[in-house]
Amino acid sequence: FAARLRRIDAIRGIAREVDAVEHAETIAGFVIDRLQVVASIDASLYIESGEDFVREAGSIGAVRLSVDAPVMIALRAALAPLSTAGYDEPDDAMIFPLVVRGQLRGGLVCALPTADGAFAPDESDALVALATRTAIARDDLLAQSLRAENRDLVARVHALERETQVSARLVGLPEATSAE
């Protein structure tokens, strides 16, 4: 019982720490490494990538799952933890959905504890919270990156507009108006 409580506290700690990760591409490795080191849970993290879910970290399950793989269809329909038994995945694992704004963005696959054969309800709740915070943190970092990229592109467009106006003045053409 004490070991389970320590594992739950460790999972909750990881869920708090994931918000401090600075780069979207490092979240998967961070979560899986911390689960293994501090919670003794073997796990994999799948992230949506086009028409597939790609295992970004960990060693459980296939490297790539189609968006229409039976386990992903079931996970998308339930948006709740599922046993992987009966799917083309390891029979001794649970998959926790990574959900952002009601959309499945991936899955956290965790091997079941060998001693118990199942996660206790509070362990499962902690893993759900971790999966949720992981999905939201990753989505926030990706959005932040896109905003920065957009700012850079807008600055480049403005620089090109200024350059075009200077060039037009040098050759005596009428100045182009800005598309702001």
C-alpha positions in Angstrom: 0.0 0.0 0.0 2.8 2.4 0.9 4.5 1.7 -2.5 1.3 2.5 -4.3 1.0 5.8 -2.4 4.6 6.7 -3.3 3.9 5.9 -7.0 0.7 8.1 -7.0 2.7 11.0 -5.4 5.4 10.5 -8.1 2.9 10.5 -10.9 1.3 13.7 -9.5 4.7 15.3 -9.2 5.4 14.5 -12.9 2.1 16.0 -13.8 3.1 19.3 -12.1 6.6 19.2 -13.6 5.4 18.7 -17.2 4.2 22.4 -17.3 7.8 23.5 -16.8 9.1 21.8 -19.9 10.1 24.5 -22.4 10.0 22.6 -25.7 7.2 20.4 -27.2 9.7 17.9 -28.7 11.1 17.1 -25.2 7.8 16.4 -23.4 7.4 12.8 -24.4 11.0 11.8 -23.4 10.6 13.7 -20.1 7.3 12.1 -19.1 8.4 8.5 -20.0 11.8 8.9 -18.3 10.2 10.3 -15.1 7.6 7.6 -15.1 10.3 4.9 -15.3 12.7 6.5 -12.8 10.4 7.9 -10.1 7.3 5.8 -10.4 8.8 2.5 -11.7 6.2 2.4 -14.5 7.3 1.2 -18.0 5.4 3.4 -20.5 5.3 4.8 -24.1 3.9 8.0 -25.4 2.2 8.2 -28.7 1.7 11.6 -30.4 -0.6 12.3 -33.4 1.4 12.8 -36.6 -0.7 13.2 -39.7 -2.5 9.9 -40.4 -0.7 8.0 -37.6 0.1 8.1 -34.0 3.9 7.8 -33.5 5.6 6.4 -30.4 7.8 9.4 -29.5 9.2 7.8 -26.3 9.2 4.5 -24.5 9.3 0.9 -25.8 5.8 -0.5 -25.3 3.8 -1.2 -28.4 4.3 -0.6 -32.1 6.4 2.3 -33.4 3.5 3.6 -35.4 -0.3 3.2 -35.1 -2.8 4.2 -37.7 -5.5 6.7 -36.6 -7.9 3.9 -37.5 -6.1 1.2 -35.5 -8.7 -0.6 -33.4 -7.2 0.5 -30.1 -7.1 4.2 -31.3 -10.7 4.0 -32.5 -11.8 2.7 -29.2 -9.7 5.3 -27.3 -11.1 8.1 -29.5 -14.6 6.9 -28.9 -14.2 6.6 -25.2 -11.8 9.4 -24.4 -11.1 7.4 -21.2 -8.5 4.9 -20.1 -8.7 1.5 -21.8 -7.1 -1.9 -21.4 -5.0 -2.8 -24.4 -6.0 -6.5 -24.1 -7.8 -7.7 -27.2 -6.1 -5.2 -29.5 -2.8 -5.6 -31.4 -1.0 -4.1 -28.5 0.4 -5.6 -25.4 -2.3 -7.4 -23.3 -0.8 -6.2 -20.0 -1.1 -2.4 -20.4 -3.5 0.5 -20.1 -3.7 3.4 -22.6 -4.6 6.8 -21.3 -5.9 9.4 -23.8 -4.0 12.7 -24.5 -7.0 15.0 -25.1 -7.1 18.7 -26.0 -10.4 20.4 -26.5 -12.2 17.1 -26.9 -9.8 15.8 -29.6 -7.5 12.8 -29.2 -3.9 13.9 -29.6 -2.2 10.7 -28.5 -2.0 8.1 -25.9 0.1 7.2 -22.8 0.5 3.4 -22.7 1.5 2.2 -19.2 2.4 -1.4 -18.4 0.3 -2.8 -15.6 2.1 -3.4 -12.3 3.1 -7.0 -12.1 2.3 -7.4 -8.4 -1.2 -6.1 -8.6 -2.1 -6.9 -12.2 -4.1 -3.6 -12.4 -3.8 0.1 -11.5 -5.7 1.1 -8.4 -8.4 3.7 -9.1 -6.3 6.5 -7.6 -3.3 5.5 -9.6 -5.5 5.5 -12.8 -6.8 8.9 -11.9 -3.3 10.2 -11.4 -2.3 8.8 -14.8 -5.3 10.4 -16.4 -4.3 13.7 -15.0 -0.7 13.2 -16.2 -2.0 12.4 -19.7 -4.2 15.4 -19.7 -1.6 17.8 -18.5 0.9 16.4 -21.0 -1.5 16.9 -23.9 -2.3 20.5 -22.9 1.3 21.4 -22.2 2.4 20.1 -25.5 -0.4 21.9 -27.3 0.4 25.1 -25.5 4.1 24.9 -26.5 3.2 24.1 -30.1 0.8 27.1 -30.2 3.5 29.3 -28.7 6.0 28.2 -31.3 3.5 28.9 -34.1 2.9 32.4 -32.7 6.6 33.1 -32.6 6.9 31.8 -36.2 4.0 34.0 -37.3 5.6 37.1 -35.6 8.8 36.4 -37.6 7.0 36.0 -40.8 5.0 39.3 -40.3 8.3 41.1 -39.5 9.9 39.7 -42.7 6.8 40.8 -44.8 7.1 44.3 -43.3 10.8 44.4 -44.1 10.2 43.3 -47.7 7.4 45.9 -48.0 9.9 48.6 -46.8 12.5 47.3 -49.2 10.1 47.4 -52.1 9.1 51.0 -51.3 12.7 52.1 -51.2 13.5 50.3 -54.5 10.4 51.9 -56.1 11.6 55.4 -55.0 15.1 54.7 -56.4 13.8 53.9 -59.8 11.0 56.5 -59.8 8.0 54.2 -59.7 4.9 55.0 -57.7 5.0 53.7 -54.2 3.1 50.5 -53.5 0.6 50.7 -50.6 1.0 48.4 -47.7 -1.4 45.5 -47.3 -1.7 46.1 -43.5 
